[in-house]
Amino acid sequence: MRDFCDADRKKKSGRITLPENPSNLSEEVLAQLESAVKAAVKDGYVSCPAGWKVAGNVGVSRLDVGAMIDKLGIRVTDCQLACFAVSKTSHLGSATEPVSEDVSSRVEDLEEKGALTCANVFALANELNVKPMSVANAANSKRYKIRQCQLGCF
C-alpha cells in the first residue's frame, strides 16, 4: 500500500475537515502524541485499535490522534467496523454472524435520525452487548454508510 500523500489529503478534505490540532493541544502534549503515534506504527501503518489506545494513553481525543496520523503521513488500517477494506483488514464486509432483528431495527433508527456514526455504533453495541462489527454488519446489509470516524478517517 502506498503512503498517505497530498492527493489523499485533498480527497479526504472533500469529505471531512480535520484541523491539524483539533483540541488546541500544547506543544508538549503534541510532542508526546507524535512520539506515541510513531511508536504505534507497525509495518508502516497505525491500526484503528492502536490509535484508540494511543488516545487513552496520552489522554487526548481520538480526533487528535487521527490529525497527528495525517500530519505524519501515515495510513490507518484495520477499521474496527470495516468501513474501509484494505489487505490488512480481516473483515471484508461479509457477515460473520447473523444480524439480529433488534440490532437491525436500532441501526435503522440511527440512520433515520442521521445519527449512524462510529461513536453511536460502538455505544449501541455496548448497550446491546454485541460486537461493534455486528452493528456494522447490520448497517452494511442495509447499505447504510457509517459516518464520523472517531479517528477522523471518514
N, C-alpha and C positions, 0 to 999 in steps of 0.2 A: 504494500500500500504506500502511496506517496505521502509526503509531508503536507501539513496544513499550510497553505500559501496565500498570497494576496488575492488570487482569484477565488479561493474558498472563503476568505473573509468578506469579499464583495458579495458573493452569492448568499452567505449567511446573513449579512446586514440587510438584505432584501426581505428576509423572513423575521429577523429578531435584531433588536438594537441592544447591545450589551455594553455598558460603559467599561472602560479599562479598569476602573477601581469603583465598582458598584456601591460599596459601603464606605467609601472615603477612608480607607484604612491608612494608618500611619506608615511611614517609610520602614520602621522597624518591623511591623506586622507584615508588610508586603515582602520584605526580605525573608522573613520566616516562612511565609506562604510559598514564595518562589522555591526556597530550599526544599520544603516538604513536597511540592509538586514534582520537582526534579527527582527526588528520592522515590516517588511513586511510579516513575516511568519504568515500564517493563517491556522489553522488545520494541521500544520506540513509541509506546502508547501508554495512556493512562486509562485504566478501566473505570467504568462508571462507579462500581463499588469502592474502588480505591480513591476516587475523587470525593465520595461521600466521607470516607474515613479521614482524608486529609482535612476536610472542613471541620469535622468533630475534633480532631487532634489539635488543630491550630486555633479553633474557636472562632471561625469565620463562617459566613454563609456559603452555601453550595454555589451560588452565582459568583461569589468572589473567586472560588476555586476554578470555575469554568472560565472566567475572564483571564485568570493567570495562565491557564492551559492554552487559551487562544494567544495570549501575548507571547508565550514561549514557542508558539508554532507547533504544538503537539496535538495529535488527534486523540479523541475519546473513543473507546471501543467497549464492547460488552454491555450495551444498554440493558439495564435490568428489566426493561419492558419490551425489548426487541423492537424499539421504534426505528432503529436503523440496523440493517443487517450487513455485516462485514464478515470476512473469513474467520475472524477470531470470535464472533458471536455464536454461541452454541445454539441459540434458539433462532430459527429461520422463519417463524411465522405459523408453523403448524401447531395445532393444539396438542398439548402433552397430556391433558386430562379433559374430560367433558366439562362444558360450561354449564353451571347450574342456572336454573331459571331465576333464582334470587339475584345472583351476580349479574346476569344478563339484564334483568329489569332495572337494577340500580345503575348500571352503566348507561342504559337508555335515559334514565332520569338525569344523570350528569350531562349527557350530550344535549338533551333538550334545554337545559339551563345554561348551556355554553360553558360548563364547568368541568369538562373532561380533561383535566390537567394531570401532569405527572404526580404532583403532590396529592391531588384528590384520589388518584388511582391507588397510591400507597395507603392513604387514610382509609379508603373503602376496603382494601384488602385486610388491613389491620382490624377494622370493625367487624368484618365478616369472617375473620380468622381463616383466610385463604392466602395463597401466594399472590404477590403482585402480578406475576405472569398470568395467573388465572383471570384476573380482571382485564389485563391487556389482551388476552386471547378473546374475551367476550367482546371487547371493543373492535378487535381485528375482524372477528367473524361478522360484524355488522358494518365493516368498512369505515368505522369512525377513526378519526385522527386524534391521538393524544397530543396535547399542546403543553407549552410552557415547561420544558425540561428544567429540572432543578439545577442542572449544571449549565443551562443556557445553550444547549446544543440545538434545540429547535423551539 
